């Protein structure tokens, strides 16, 4: 499970970035 352990942080980082962008877009729209 080494690949999963090395990929997990990247997925979390991408998810956090997407969530931040989504929140910013909502903030701009409102």
N, C-alpha and C positions, 0 to 999 in steps of 0.2 A: 504493500500500500504506500510505497514511497512516492510514486507519481501523484497520487491523490493528495498526500500531505504537502507536496510542493505546489500543486495547482490550486488547492483550497484558498490560500491567502490571496492569490491573484483574482479568483472568482469573487471573493468577498470585497476586494478593492474595487473591482469593476461594478459590482452591485451597489456599493456605497456611492461611487461616482455617478451612476445612473440615477440613484435616488436623489442625490444632491441637485443634479441637473433638472430632474422632474420638479422638485420643490421650488427651484429658482424660476422655472418656466411658469408654474402656477402662481408664484408671487408676482411675476411680471404681468401675467394676464389679469390678475385682480388689482 
